[in-house]
Amino acid sequence: MKIVFLTSGSTHHWYFVNYLKSKNINFDFILSETEKISPKFEVLSELEKKIEIFEKKRWKEMIKITFKKIKYTKNINNHKSIKIIKKVKPDLGIVFGTRKIDNKIFKLFKYGLINIHRGITQEYRGIDCELWPIYHSDLKNIGVTIHLIDKQLDTGEIIKQKKIKKNKTLKCFQLRALTTELAADLVHNFLKSFFRTKKIKSFPQIKKGRYYSFMPKSIKAVLEEKLKRSLQK
């Protein structure tokens, strides 16, 4: 059973890989894309700096890249990626943090591709979905969805889903780490079952969530205060 990890290689993605390794689950191959998708408006803020500081302090050695079977590609959907995947002949793919996967890619996996979405797909699809609920004062819908990939974004059948518990001391810069840790645990439990049964249990989404793009810098600037007010309710 060959499992391939498709990613864009950010700090939290390497924590995810190392967490699974600590649970005796190793990917047979890792393919990481290097070309970032940049919006036409400003998105970077102080929040990103706080996120990186928090994660590096929280995870320490767990974010080191210690794997040899890693290939880097500019775009996960390009010819180079297809050539690499065909050579590996994977059974299952785990996707975390890449651009939208083309149909020609997920056809190369015997059991398909599993996506890690740090959001509740029935409400929030797309990008920054751990942050958009805060903007909408909708803290009950911060969480993680593990789902099958289909032709649309974040609409595939759900394998596992769990929400973050409300915590009055919660900070915005902690959310990427908390949702990543939750995702790692959910995927670990899924893979244990999959290795045993060779079956994927899933159920269709009964509601298609709204699609969200990158959160602008101007919104991020007021996010911490909005979170603080929501937690006081």
Secondary structure, DSSP 4 states (H G I P E B T S, - for coil): --EEEEE---HHHHHHHHHHHHTT---SEEEEE-PPP--SS----HHHHHHHHHHHHHHGGGG----S-EEEES-TTSHHHHHHHHHH--SEEEEES-SPPPHHHHTTSTT-EEEEESS-TTTEEESSTTTHHHHTT-GGG-EEEEEE--SSTT-SPEEEEEEPPP-TT--GGGHHHHHHHHHHHHHHHHHHHHHHHS----B--SS-PEEE-PPPHHHHHHHHHHHHHHHT-
